[in-house]
Amino acid sequence: MDGRINRRLLMKATAVAAIATPVLTRTALAVPELPWPAANEIVRNTKLPSFPDKNFDATAYGAKGDNKTDNTEAFRKAIAACNAAGGGHVIVPEGTYVTGAIHLLSNVDFHLENGVLLKFSGDASKFPTVLTRYEGIECMNHSPMVYAYKQTNIALTGRGTLDAGATGSWNKGSDRSYLESLVAKGTPPEKRVVPGSGKNMRSTFVEPYSCDTVLIQGITLKNPKFWQIHPTLCKNVTVDDVHTDPSTAANNTDACDPESCDHVVISNSDLGAHDDNVAIKSGRDEDGRRVNVPCQNLVVVNCRMNGNWGAITCGSEQTGGIRNVYGYKLNCVGATKFALYVKSNTKRGGFSQNINLDSVSGVFARSFVYVTTTYNSQTGSNVPKFGPFSISNSSCTKASKVLDVSGLAQEHVKGLEVRDSKFNGVGSTTNTVKNVDGLKFTNVTANGKPMTS
């Protein structure tokens, strides 16, 4: 391979009928050769969208970048016209645009030119009620800022900035217990309506839901109120060269949270968050078991990470399971607590299997790897299954310890290998390892001394 995803620059003719010109003629999408054959296969097999070479100028549909006009309807018209014409690129030229929710449709690339600022409205009525997931539970809530439902071949691209700061007037709340009470009653998702219930739960920033072949590229997200990029129940998702916000004081602003997705590539991005950088999820508790779709076949490569919890986090909403995760060339800055953070409990259940990190470096406030099967001390009868995990060619300049990994007496962690790694500035070279089978160190040092199992 030459280091580029050339296999995806031209789509197979059978993928999307009547589609001609690939969006990636706009910018190069480069991924290095990965150290795992299976990870290279995931990258090769993750389809990118492709669009007809037709442009639809949003200003021709009434959009005005004057920092005062409500552009919700103009953007809707431009997207609808592009979709009706068979697809293409909706172009938003330089300017500051106030808008409500933007809903993407099949075969549409919503492209923000350099100098575009989208300011999402503080008017909750501009964000209609849609099907979403709140912390792993399906419900009807205010629309995410950018949303798509059951669409195919879609993209959000360009050098524009999306700012959700003004949504703070309505985009707030964390009343998950209300949803849990509805789940316990057997209330179906379409009747778990949050707006008007007297309860409040935040909406995510960018969320394709039940979509196939999605590209999010080049954009910058600012002032999030909740999870920033949240592809849910999607296939073939590429997140490339995006910039998310590490400066926000809002909690739970994970940078990217693929949930119950298959084939995801996150590359060349500067991921900032006031929480996890990449948090992989698959549903929560009984509702997660009802949906029962794993998150699988993910590659995270060549990213800078500036969130304060996990670089790669699995869970805690992992009831549907997580498998086949590969993180490569990840540089953690700031106060990141863990390079790999895996969390569940016997209420949540699920599994995290075949999780692999290579060439991960940084300063870690706690341990390089933290695996817990007793998260938040919740208990039930659904035993999580963890392992194998592998760490290779990685390093740190500071960490409290290297490993803090605990399985359950009735369900051990099945495999943990660390090799060819140098951990320095380690506060305690005594690892915490409980109920782990197959622990193995090969050419690993902590503070210059060999680590052994």
C-alpha positions as CSV (number, residue, x, y, z in Angstrom):
1,M,0.0,0.0,0.0
2,D,1.1,3.6,-0.6
3,G,-0.5,5.0,2.6
4,R,-3.6,6.4,1.0
5,I,-7.1,4.9,0.9
6,N,-7.1,4.8,-2.8
7,R,-9.3,1.7,-2.8
8,R,-12.1,4.0,-1.7
9,L,-11.6,7.0,-4.0
10,L,-13.6,5.3,-6.7
11,M,-16.7,3.4,-5.5
12,K,-17.9,0.2,-7.1
13,A,-20.6,0.8,-9.6
14,T,-23.0,-1.4,-7.7
15,A,-22.6,0.6,-4.5
16,V,-24.8,3.5,-5.3
17,A,-26.6,3.7,-8.7
18,A,-26.0,6.8,-10.8
19,I,-23.3,8.2,-8.6
20,A,-20.2,9.5,-10.4
21,T,-17.9,11.8,-8.7
22,P,-16.4,11.0,-5.3
23,V,-16.4,13.6,-2.6
24,L,-12.8,12.8,-1.8
25,T,-11.6,14.6,-4.9
26,R,-11.9,17.6,-2.6
27,T,-9.2,16.5,-0.1
28,A,-6.9,13.6,0.3
29,L,-7.8,11.0,2.9
30,A,-4.6,9.3,4.0
31,V,-4.2,6.4,6.4
32,P,-0.9,4.7,7.1
33,E,-0.3,1.0,6.8
34,L,-1.5,-0.5,10.1
35,P,0.3,-3.3,12.0
36,W,-2.7,-5.6,11.9
37,P,-3.9,-7.3,8.7
38,A,-7.5,-7.3,10.0
39,A,-7.3,-3.5,10.6
40,N,-6.1,-2.9,7.1
41,E,-9.1,-4.9,5.8
42,I,-11.5,-2.8,7.9
43,V,-10.1,0.4,6.3
44,R,-10.2,-1.1,2.8
45,N,-13.8,-2.3,3.3
46,T,-15.3,0.8,4.9
47,K,-17.1,2.4,2.0
48,L,-16.9,6.2,1.4
49,P,-19.7,8.1,-0.1
50,S,-19.7,9.4,-3.7
51,F,-21.7,12.2,-5.3
52,P,-22.7,13.5,-8.7
53,D,-20.6,16.5,-9.8
54,K,-23.5,19.0,-9.1
55,N,-23.5,21.9,-6.8
56,F,-26.4,23.6,-5.1
57,D,-25.6,27.0,-3.6
58,A,-27.5,27.4,-0.4
59,T,-27.9,31.1,-0.9
60,A,-30.0,30.4,-4.0
61,Y,-32.5,28.8,-1.6
62,G,-32.6,31.9,0.7
63,A,-29.6,31.3,3.0
64,K,-28.0,34.4,4.3
65,G,-24.7,34.5,6.2
66,D,-25.6,37.7,8.0
67,N,-25.5,36.4,11.6
68,K,-29.2,37.1,12.1
69,T,-31.4,35.4,9.5
70,D,-32.9,32.1,10.5
71,N,-31.6,29.7,7.8
72,T,-33.3,26.5,8.9
73,E,-35.8,26.5,6.0
74,A,-33.3,27.6,3.4
75,F,-30.9,24.8,4.3
76,R,-33.9,22.3,4.3
77,K,-34.9,23.5,0.8
78,A,-31.3,23.2,-0.6
79,I,-30.8,19.7,0.8
80,A,-34.3,18.6,-0.5
81,A,-33.5,20.0,-4.0
82,C,-30.1,18.3,-4.1
83,N,-31.7,15.0,-3.0
84,A,-34.5,15.3,-5.5
85,A,-32.1,15.9,-8.3
86,G,-30.2,12.7,-7.6
87,G,-27.6,14.1,-5.2
88,G,-24.6,16.4,-5.2
89,H,-23.0,19.0,-3.0
90,V,-25.0,21.7,-1.1
91,I,-22.4,24.5,-0.9
92,V,-22.6,27.0,2.0
93,P,-20.4,30.0,1.2
94,E,-18.4,32.1,3.6
95,G,-20.6,33.8,6.3
96,T,-22.2,33.4,9.7
97,Y,-25.4,31.5,9.5
98,V,-28.0,31.1,12.3
99,T,-29.9,27.9,12.0
100,G,-31.9,25.2,13.6
101,A,-31.4,21.5,13.1
102,I,-30.0,20.4,9.7
103,H,-31.3,17.1,8.5
104,L,-29.3,15.4,5.8
105,L,-30.8,13.3,3.0
106,S,-29.4,10.5,0.8
107,N,-26.8,11.4,-1.7
108,V,-26.2,14.8,-0.3
109,D,-22.8,16.3,0.7
110,F,-23.5,19.3,3.0
111,H,-20.3,21.3,2.4
112,L,-19.2,24.3,4.4
113,E,-16.7,26.5,2.7
114,N,-13.7,28.1,4.5
115,G,-15.0,30.9,6.7
116,V,-18.4,29.4,7.4
117,L,-19.7,29.6,10.9
118,L,-23.0,27.8,11.7
119,K,-24.5,29.1,14.9
120,F,-27.2,26.8,16.2
121,S,-30.3,28.4,17.6
122,G,-31.4,28.9,21.1
123,D,-35.0,28.3,20.0
124,A,-35.9,24.7,20.9
125,S,-38.7,24.7,18.4
126,K,-36.1,24.7,15.6
127,F,-35.1,21.2,16.7
128,P,-38.0,18.8,16.1
129,T,-38.6,15.6,18.0
130,V,-36.7,12.7,16.4
131,L,-35.7,9.1,17.3
132,T,-32.3,9.1,19.0
133,R,-30.5,7.4,21.8
134,Y,-29.8,9.0,25.1
135,E,-26.9,7.4,26.9
136,G,-27.7,4.0,25.3
137,I,-31.5,4.2,25.5
138,E,-33.8,4.8,22.5
139,C,-36.2,7.7,22.9
140,M,-37.8,10.7,21.1
141,N,-35.9,13.9,21.9
142,H,-35.0,17.2,20.3
143,S,-33.0,16.7,17.2
144,P,-29.3,16.8,17.2
145,M,-27.8,19.9,15.6
146,V,-27.0,17.8,12.4
147,Y,-29.1,14.6,12.0
148,A,-29.9,12.0,9.5
149,Y,-32.3,9.0,9.8
150,K,-32.1,5.9,7.5
151,Q,-30.2,7.8,4.8
152,T,-27.6,6.4,2.5
153,N,-24.5,8.1,1.0
154,I,-24.3,11.3,3.0
155,A,-21.5,13.7,4.0
156,L,-20.8,16.7,6.2
157,T,-17.6,18.3,4.9
158,G,-15.5,21.4,4.5
159,R,-13.6,23.9,6.6
160,G,-16.5,25.4,8.4
161,T,-17.2,25.6,12.1
162,L,-20.3,24.5,13.9
163,D,-21.1,26.2,17.2
164,A,-23.8,24.9,19.6
165,G,-23.2,27.4,22.3
166,A,-26.6,29.1,22.0
167,T,-28.4,25.8,22.4
168,G,-27.5,25.8,26.1
169,S,-30.8,27.6,26.8
170,W,-32.7,24.3,26.0
171,N,-30.1,21.7,25.4
172,K,-29.6,20.5,29.0
173,G,-30.6,17.9,31.5
174,S,-29.7,14.4,32.3
175,D,-32.9,12.7,33.5
176,R,-32.0,9.3,32.3
177,S,-33.9,7.7,35.2
178,Y,-37.1,8.8,33.6
179,L,-36.2,6.8,30.4
180,E,-35.3,3.8,32.6
181,S,-38.7,3.9,34.2
182,L,-40.3,3.9,30.8
183,V,-38.2,0.9,29.7
184,A,-39.2,-1.0,32.9
185,K,-42.9,-0.4,32.0
186,G,-42.3,-1.8,28.5
187,T,-43.0,1.6,26.8
188,P,-41.8,1.4,23.2
189,P,-39.2,3.9,22.0
190,E,-41.6,6.0,19.9
191,K,-43.7,6.7,23.0
192,R,-40.7,7.6,25.2
193,V,-41.1,11.3,24.3
194,V,-38.9,13.7,26.2
195,P,-40.0,17.2,25.1
196,G,-43.2,18.1,27.0
197,S,-42.6,15.4,29.6
198,G,-41.3,17.7,32.2
199,K,-38.0,16.0,32.0
200,N,-34.9,17.2,30.1
201,M,-32.1,15.2,28.3
202,R,-29.5,16.8,26.1
203,S,-29.2,16.2,22.4
204,T,-26.0,15.3,20.7
205,F,-24.2,17.5,18.2
206,V,-23.8,15.4,14.9
207,E,-25.8,12.2,14.8
208,P,-26.4,10.0,11.7
209,Y,-28.9,7.3,12.9
210,S,-29.4,4.0,11.0
211,C,-27.5,5.3,8.1
212,D,-25.1,3.6,5.6
213,T,-22.0,5.2,4.1
214,V,-21.3,8.4,6.0
215,L,-18.4,10.8,5.8
216,I,-17.8,13.6,8.3
217,Q,-14.6,15.5,7.3
218,G,-12.8,18.7,7.8
219,I,-15.2,20.4,10.1
220,T,-14.7,22.0,13.5
221,L,-17.2,21.6,16.4
222,K,-17.4,24.3,19.1
223,N,-19.3,24.6,22.4
224,P,-20.9,21.2,22.5
225,K,-23.4,20.4,25.3
226,F,-23.2,16.6,25.0
227,W,-21.5,14.0,22.8
228,Q,-20.1,15.6,19.8
229,I,-20.1,13.0,17.0
230,H,-22.5,10.1,17.6
231,P,-23.0,7.7,14.7
232,T,-25.7,5.2,15.9
233,L,-26.7,1.9,14.3
234,C,-24.7,2.9,11.1
235,K,-22.5,1.1,8.7
236,N,-19.5,2.4,6.8
237,V,-18.7,5.6,8.8
238,T,-15.6,7.7,8.2
239,V,-14.7,10.6,10.5
240,D,-11.6,12.3,9.1
241,D,-9.7,15.5,9.8
242,V,-12.2,16.8,12.3
243,H,-11.6,19.1,15.2
244,T,-13.6,18.9,18.4
245,D,-13.7,21.2,21.4
246,P,-11.5,20.4,24.4
247,S,-12.1,23.8,26.1
248,T,-15.8,23.4,27.0
249,A,-16.6,23.1,30.6
250,A,-19.7,21.0,29.8
251,N,-19.5,17.4,31.1
252,N,-20.0,14.4,28.9
253,T,-18.8,16.1,25.7
254,D,-17.1,13.0,24.3
255,A,-15.4,13.8,21.0
256,C,-16.7,10.7,19.0
257,D,-19.0,8.0,20.2
258,P,-19.7,5.3,17.6
259,E,-22.7,3.3,19.0
260,S,-23.8,-0.1,17.6
261,C,-22.0,0.6,14.3
262,D,-20.1,-1.6,11.9
263,H,-17.0,-0.5,10.0
264,V,-15.9,2.8,11.4
265,V,-12.7,4.7,10.5
266,I,-11.7,7.7,12.6
267,S,-8.5,9.3,11.2
268,N,-6.2,12.3,11.1
269,S,-8.3,14.2,13.7
270,D,-7.7,16.5,16.6
271,L,-10.1,15.2,19.2
272,G,-10.8,17.3,22.2
273,A,-13.4,16.7,24.9
274,H,-14.4,17.2,28.5
275,D,-14.6,13.4,28.8
276,D,-13.6,10.6,26.5
277,N,-11.9,11.1,23.2
278,V,-13.4,8.0,21.4
279,A,-16.0,6.2,23.4
280,I,-17.4,3.1,21.8
281,K,-20.9,2.1,22.8
282,S,-23.7,-0.4,22.1
283,G,-26.7,0.4,24.3
284,R,-27.6,0.3,27.9
285,D,-29.1,-2.5,30.1
286,E,-32.6,-3.8,29.1
287,D,-33.0,-1.5,26.1
288,G,-29.5,-2.4,24.9
289,R,-30.5,-6.1,25.1
290,R,-33.7,-5.3,23.2
291,V,-31.8,-3.7,20.3
292,N,-28.8,-6.1,20.7
293,V,-26.5,-4.7,18.0
294,P,-22.7,-4.7,18.7
295,C,-20.2,-2.0,17.8
296,Q,-17.5,-3.7,15.8
297,N,-14.7,-3.3,13.3
298,L,-13.3,0.1,14.2
299,V,-10.0,1.7,13.4
300,V,-8.8,4.9,15.1
301,V,-5.6,6.1,13.5
302,N,-3.3,9.1,13.5
303,C,-5.2,11.3,16.0
304,R,-4.3,13.8,18.6
305,M,-6.4,13.4,21.7
306,N,-7.1,16.0,24.3
307,G,-9.9,14.7,26.4
308,N,-9.6,14.2,30.1
309,W,-10.8,10.6,30.4
310,G,-10.0,7.7,28.0
311,A,-8.2,7.9,24.7
312,I,-10.1,4.8,23.6
313,T,-13.0,3.9,25.9
314,C,-15.2,0.9,25.6
315,G,-18.5,1.5,27.5
316,S,-20.0,1.9,29.8
317,E,-23.0,1.6,27.5
318,Q,-21.8,-1.7,25.9
319,T,-24.7,-4.0,26.5
320,G,-24.7,-5.1,22.8
321,G,-21.0,-5.7,22.9
322,I,-17.8,-4.3,21.3
323,R,-15.3,-6.2,19.2
324,N,-12.4,-5.7,16.8
325,V,-11.1,-2.3,17.8
326,Y,-7.7,-1.0,16.5
327,G,-6.0,2.2,17.7
328,Y,-2.8,3.3,16.0
329,K,-0.5,6.3,16.3
330,L,-2.5,8.1,19.0
331,N,-0.9,11.1,20.8
332,C,-2.5,11.9,24.1
333,V,-2.0,15.4,25.5
334,G,-3.4,17.2,28.5
335,A,-4.8,15.4,31.5
336,T,-5.9,12.1,29.8
337,K,-6.5,9.6,32.6
338,F,-6.2,6.3,30.6
339,A,-5.0,5.2,27.2
340,L,-7.5,2.3,27.2
341,Y,-10.5,2.4,29.5
342,V,-12.9,-0.5,29.5
343,K,-15.9,-0.5,31.8
344,S,-19.0,-2.5,32.4
345,N,-20.8,-4.3,35.3
346,T,-23.1,-7.2,35.8
347,K,-26.2,-5.0,35.3
348,R,-24.9,-3.8,31.9
349,G,-23.3,-7.0,30.7
350,G,-22.0,-7.0,27.1
351,F,-18.5,-7.7,26.0
352,S,-15.3,-6.0,24.9
353,Q,-13.2,-8.4,22.8
354,N,-10.2,-8.1,20.6
355,I,-9.2,-4.5,21.6
356,N,-5.7,-3.5,20.3
357,L,-3.6,-0.4,20.7
358,D,-0.2,0.2,19.0
359,S,2.0,3.3,19.1
360,V,0.0,5.2,21.7
361,S,1.9,7.8,23.7
362,G,1.3,10.6,26.2
363,V,0.9,11.6,29.8
364,F,-1.7,9.6,31.7
365,A,-3.0,10.9,35.0
366,R,-3.9,7.4,36.2
367,S,-3.1,4.1,34.5
368,F,-2.2,3.3,30.9
369,V,-4.9,0.6,30.9
370,Y,-7.9,0.5,33.2
371,V,-10.4,-2.4,32.9
372,T,-13.2,-2.6,35.4
373,T,-16.1,-5.1,35.6
374,T,-17.7,-3.4,38.6
375,Y,-18.3,0.1,37.1
376,N,-20.4,2.3,39.4
377,S,-21.0,-0.7,41.7
378,Q,-24.1,-1.7,39.8
379,T,-25.0,-5.4,39.8
380,G,-27.3,-7.8,38.1
381,S,-27.2,-11.1,36.3
382,N,-25.5,-10.1,33.1
383,V,-21.8,-10.9,33.3
384,P,-19.5,-8.9,30.9
385,K,-17.0,-10.8,28.9
386,F,-13.6,-9.1,28.4
387,G,-10.5,-9.8,26.4
388,P,-8.3,-10.3,24.7
389,F,-6.5,-7.0,24.9
390,S,-3.2,-6.1,23.4
391,I,-0.8,-3.1,23.8
392,S,2.3,-2.8,21.7
393,N,5.0,-0.2,20.8
394,S,3.5,2.3,23.2
395,S,4.9,4.6,25.9
396,C,4.2,7.3,28.5
397,T,6.2,9.9,30.2
398,K,4.0,9.8,33.3
399,A,1.4,7.4,34.8
400,S,0.3,6.3,38.2
401,K,0.7,2.7,37.1
402,V,0.7,0.8,33.8
403,L,-2.1,-1.8,34.4
404,D,-5.2,-1.7,36.6
405,V,-7.2,-4.6,35.2
406,S,-9.8,-6.6,37.1
407,G,-12.0,-9.4,35.9
408,L,-14.6,-11.2,37.9
409,A,-14.1,-14.4,39.8
410,Q,-16.8,-16.1,37.7
411,E,-15.6,-14.5,34.4
412,H,-11.9,-13.7,34.0
413,V,-10.4,-11.3,31.5
414,K,-9.4,-13.6,28.7
415,G,-6.0,-12.4,27.5
416,L,-3.8,-9.4,28.1
417,E,-0.5,-8.9,26.3
418,V,1.9,-6.0,26.4
419,R,5.0,-5.9,24.2
420,D,7.7,-3.7,22.9
421,S,6.7,-0.8,25.1
422,K,8.5,1.7,27.5
423,F,6.6,3.3,30.3
424,N,8.4,6.1,32.2
425,G,7.5,8.3,35.0
426,V,5.4,5.5,36.5
427,G,4.4,6.2,40.1
428,S,4.0,2.5,41.1
429,T,5.5,-0.3,39.0
430,T,3.3,-2.8,40.9
431,N,0.4,-3.5,38.6
432,T,-3.1,-4.2,39.7
433,V,-4.1,-7.4,37.9
434,K,-7.0,-9.6,39.2
435,N,-8.8,-12.5,37.6
436,V,-6.8,-12.2,34.3
437,D,-5.9,-15.2,32.2
438,G,-2.9,-15.1,29.9
439,L,-1.1,-12.0,31.1
440,K,2.1,-11.7,29.1
441,F,4.9,-9.1,28.9
442,T,7.4,-9.1,26.1
443,N,10.2,-6.5,26.0
444,V,8.3,-4.1,28.3
445,T,9.9,-1.7,30.8
446,A,8.6,0.6,33.5
447,N,11.0,3.2,34.7
448,G,13.7,1.4,32.8
449,K,13.2,-2.0,34.6
450,P,11.7,-5.1,32.9
451,M,8.0,-5.8,33.7
452,T,7.2,-9.5,34.2
453,S,4.0,-11.4,34.8
